[in-house]
Structure formats: C-alpha cells, structure tokens
Amino acid sequence: MKPTFTLLLAVLFSLNSFSQENTNTLDNQFRTVYKKSNNYLEYKVILKKDFGDLHNNVLDSIKSYTGQLNSKNTLLNSQKTTIDLLEKEKNETTTKLNEALNKENSISLFGMQLSKGFYSFILFTIIIALLAFLGYFIFKFNNSDVLITAAKNNLEDVEDEFNSFRKKSIEREQKLRRQLQDEIIKNRNN
C-alpha cells in the first residue's frame, strides 16, 4: 500500500506542479527553471524534463497567442471590410445627395441644368424684355392711331374739298353747257 500511496502523492504533486506551471506566466516559468538549474562552471544546467515542460508550455503559449492573433486579425480584416463597405456606401450616398441637391437647386431648360437663380434671372429678363416690347408696341399703336385719326380727318377734309370741288365743277360744267346751248340756240336763230 505504501508504494501506491507514494505513487499517488507523486502523481498529485506533478499534476499540482504542472497546473501551477500552466497558470504561471512564461517569465515565471523561465525563472523557476533557472532557479532549479544546477551550476556547472559558468553555465547553468537544467533538467531535460524541466526543459521539455518549459518548451511545451512555450509552444502552447505561442499557439494560444497565435490563435488569438489570428482571431484578432480575422476580426480586424472583417472590420476593415466593413469599414471599406461603409465608406463605399457613404461615398455613394454623398454622390446621390449631391445629385439630389443639384436637382433641387436647378431647373432643366432645353436639356440644360440651370441654377434657380440663373433661371430666375433669365425668366425676369425675358419678362422685362416682353414688357418693354409691349410698351413699345402700345406706344407705336397709339402713335399710329393718332396718325390714322389725323389721316382720316385729312381724308375727310380732302373728300369734302373734293366733293365741293366736284359740285362746283359739275355746276360750272352745267353752266358752260347751258351757255353753250344758249349759244347754239342763238346761232341757230341767227
């Protein structure tokens, strides 16, 4: 029973020391191995078992850190992809927003995009030009109306004069015919 008890204590002690080594940091494990090592001249001699345990722990730590680094790199790459995607969406959204603002702030005239201010300037210039033309044509119309009225009055005066001249001419002609007739009658009688 004594050898089994000793074996059991040895197994528990080794498990306990192994579990402590796993929970220790690598620095503590290196210090422990250094303290346990023997001196030979100016060199330190460590046991192969301690070196093997330390080697395995270092490899396990490196695997763990490598796994953590890979998972963080994967996370970083996925975040970078997400950031790139969000940047692309932001740029597209900004472009669409600028296009919408341009459409809102401009008016299409004959296929050309004009700003609202320039469109208003053109529109008011056209309206003012049309009003100026309207004023000019009203002035010309009134002026021509005055001229037409004066021409009508002159025409009426000329027609009146013509009618009076015609009446006088007809009367003169009739008078001349009577005289001629009288002369003819007189000449026949003589």
C-alpha positions in Angstrom: 0.0 0.0 0.0 2.9 2.3 0.7 4.2 2.2 -3.0 0.7 3.1 -4.3 0.3 5.9 -1.8 3.7 7.3 -2.8 2.8 6.9 -6.4 -0.5 8.7 -5.8 1.3 11.6 -4.0 3.8 11.8 -6.8 1.0 12.0 -9.4 -0.9 14.6 -7.4 2.3 16.6 -6.8 3.2 16.5 -10.5 -0.3 17.4 -11.5 -0.2 20.2 -9.0 3.1 21.5 -10.2 2.0 21.1 -13.9 -1.2 23.0 -13.2 0.8 25.7 -11.5 3.2 25.9 -14.4 0.3 26.3 -16.8 -1.2 29.1 -14.8 2.2 30.8 -14.4 3.4 33.2 -16.9 6.2 32.3 -19.2 8.5 34.7 -17.4 7.8 32.9 -14.1 8.3 29.5 -15.7 11.7 30.6 -17.0 12.7 32.0 -13.6 11.6 28.8 -11.9 13.7 26.6 -14.4 16.7 28.9 -13.9 16.4 28.6 -10.1 16.1 24.8 -10.3 19.0 24.5 -12.6 22.5 23.4 -11.4 25.7 25.3 -11.9 28.5 23.9 -14.0 31.4 26.2 -14.2 29.9 29.4 -15.5 26.9 27.6 -17.2 23.5 26.7 -15.9 22.4 23.1 -16.4 18.7 22.4 -16.5 17.0 19.1 -16.4 15.6 17.7 -19.7 12.2 17.2 -18.1 12.1 20.9 -17.0 13.3 22.0 -20.4 10.7 19.8 -22.1 7.9 21.1 -19.9 9.1 24.7 -20.5 9.3 24.0 -24.2 5.8 22.6 -24.3 4.4 25.5 -22.3 6.2 28.0 -24.6 4.7 26.2 -27.7 1.3 26.2 -26.1 1.5 29.8 -25.2 2.7 30.6 -28.8 -0.2 28.6 -30.2 -2.6 30.4 -27.9 -1.2 33.8 -28.8 -1.1 32.8 -32.5 -4.7 31.8 -32.3 -5.6 35.0 -30.5 -3.6 37.0 -33.1 -5.3 35.1 -36.0 -8.8 35.7 -34.5 -8.0 39.4 -33.9 -6.5 39.6 -37.4 -9.7 38.0 -38.8 -11.8 40.4 -36.7 -9.6 43.3 -37.9 -10.0 42.2 -41.5 -13.7 41.8 -41.2 -13.9 45.3 -39.6 -11.7 46.7 -42.4 -14.0 45.1 -44.9 -17.0 46.6 -43.1 -15.3 50.0 -43.0 -14.5 49.8 -46.7 -18.1 48.8 -47.4 -19.4 51.6 -45.3 -17.0 54.1 -46.9 -18.2 53.0 -50.3 -21.9 53.3 -49.2 -21.1 56.7 -47.7 -19.5 57.9 -51.0 -22.5 56.6 -53.0 -24.9 58.3 -50.5 -22.9 61.5 -50.7 -23.0 61.4 -54.5 -26.7 60.7 -54.5 -27.2 63.5 -52.0 -25.2 65.9 -54.1 -27.2 64.9 -57.2 -30.5 65.4 -55.4 -29.4 68.8 -54.1 -28.3 69.8 -57.6 -31.6 68.7 -59.0 -33.4 70.5 -56.2 -31.4 73.7 -56.7 -31.5 73.6 -60.5 -34.1 73.6 -63.3 -33.8 71.9 -66.6 -34.4 74.2 -69.6 -34.0 72.8 -73.1 -32.0 69.9 -71.7 -29.5 72.1 -69.8 -29.4 72.2 -66.0 -29.6 75.8 -64.8 -29.4 77.1 -61.2 -32.6 78.5 -59.9 -31.0 82.0 -59.6 -29.8 82.0 -63.2 -33.2 80.6 -64.3 -35.0 83.4 -62.4 -32.6 86.0 -64.0 -33.3 84.6 -67.5 -37.1 84.5 -66.8 -37.3 88.0 -65.4 -35.1 89.3 -68.3 -37.5 87.7 -70.8 -40.5 89.2 -68.9 -38.9 92.6 -68.8 -38.0 92.4 -72.5 -41.5 91.3 -73.3 -43.0 94.2 -71.3 -40.6 96.6 -73.0 -41.7 95.3 -76.4 -45.3 95.5 -75.3 -44.8 99.1 -74.2 -43.1 99.9 -77.4 -45.9 98.3 -79.5 -48.5 100.1 -77.4 -46.7 103.4 -78.0 -46.4 102.6 -81.7 -50.1 101.6 -81.8 -51.2 104.8 -80.0 -48.9 106.8 -82.3 -50.2 105.1 -85.4 -53.8 105.5 -84.0 -53.1 109.3 -83.8 -51.7 109.3 -87.2 -54.6 107.2 -88.6 -57.1 109.6 -86.9 -55.2 112.5 -88.4 -55.1 110.8 -91.8 -58.8 110.1 -91.6 -59.6 113.7 -90.7 -57.3 114.8 -93.6 -59.1 112.3 -95.9 -62.5 113.6 -94.8 -61.3 117.1 -95.4 -59.9 116.2 -98.8 -63.1 114.3 -99.6 -65.2 117.2 -98.5 -63.0 119.5 -100.6 -63.2 117.0 -103.5 -67.0 116.8 -103.2 -67.3 120.6 -103.1 -64.8 120.8 -106.0 -66.8 118.2 -107.9 -70.1 120.0 -107.2 -68.5 123.3 -108.3 -67.1 121.5 -111.4 -70.4 120.0 -112.2 -72.1 123.3 -111.7 -69.5 125.0 -113.8 -69.9 122.3 -116.5 -73.6 122.6 -116.4 -73.3 126.4 -116.6 -70.9 126.0 -119.5 -73.3 123.6 -121.3 -76.1 126.0 -120.8 -74.1 128.7 -122.2 -73.0 126.5 -125.0 -76.6 125.5 -125.5 -77.7 129.1 -125.4 -75.1 130.0 -127.9 -76.1 127.1 -130.1 -79.6 128.2 -129.9 -78.7 131.7 -130.5 -76.6 130.8 -133.5 -79.4 128.8 -135.0 -81.8 131.6 -134.6 -79.5 133.9 -136.3 
